[in-house]
Amino acid sequence: MNNLKIYCLCIHDELLEKVNKLNYVPVALGDNDYQDGWLRDNIGENISHKNRYYGEYTFHYWLWKNKMEIFNDSDWIGFCAYRRFWLNEKKTSDLDLTFKDKVLKEVPKIWNSYDVILPDKIFMDKIKFIKIIKYGKLALLKNPQSIFRKGRTIKFHFDMFHGNGVLDKAIDLLNSNDREDFRDFVNKNNSFNPANLFICRSKKLITEYYQTIFEWLNKCEKIFGFDLKGYGQIRIYGFLAERFLPYWFYKYAKCLEWPIIFNDLKEEKFK
């Protein structure tokens, strides 16, 4: 029996049929009009009106508040997006495979030894210096060690694209169990697992994560608010969560990294 449930998060109504063909649960984010057949994040107890700022986390909030009781601890609960999908195997070398054959269909046996699956890391030390000069002069002045590749940490990257000092202020609001550990994580690491994607087989673990992340983001709202300008700041709550997610799961669970594929479902033509 396949105990894998993948929610595919979308913002385009026309993708419903394609998501259904993948046998994923189609999720429509935000307050736009969508045809019948989508699972919505704007019913029941919800924060759908914050989708512009929270991104996919408006659905995570909805799931936490409305549906967690439907799962048990033998279920693998996972999330993908209409442009990012989990691969079916650790390495897919057959270039002739169709997109539908490449994406995750069932739980690989190797997962049985783990609690959480996270996407392969991305590395901050690969940022080109010309890009730093263009976008991160102030971040460079604040973090002069970032002139060297080994100094381009998660914190430097966040300062560069989402506002100097924002991450520090947010970390100050974290609970005492995570505050200094997360500060160390962003200051010492130059890679993280991106895109707010994960797959987990523990309802208890997911619930604890949701309790922690939404308590923190709610506190952050009180200092950052919603009068935000530019993509790098408008989606600030989603970006904060993106850095916190891998830290939290690595601290509290046994994690395995797994490859994802970038493929825009709008461009995919299913046979």
Buried (B, 14 or more C-beta within 10 A) or exposed (E): EEEBBBBBBBBBBEBBEBBEEBBBBBBBBBBEEBEEEBBBBBEEEBBBEBBBBBBBBBBBBBBBBBEBEEBEEEBBBBBBBBBBBBBBEEEBEEEEEEBBEBBBBEBBEEBEEBBBBBBEBEEBBEBEEEEBEEBBEEBBEBBEEBEEEEBBBBBBBBBBBBBBEBBBEBBEBBEEEBBEEBBEBBBEBBBBBBBBBBBBBBBEBBEBBBEBBBEBBEBBBEEBEEEBEEEBBBBBBBBBBBBBBBBBBBEBBEBBEBBBBEBEBEEBEEE
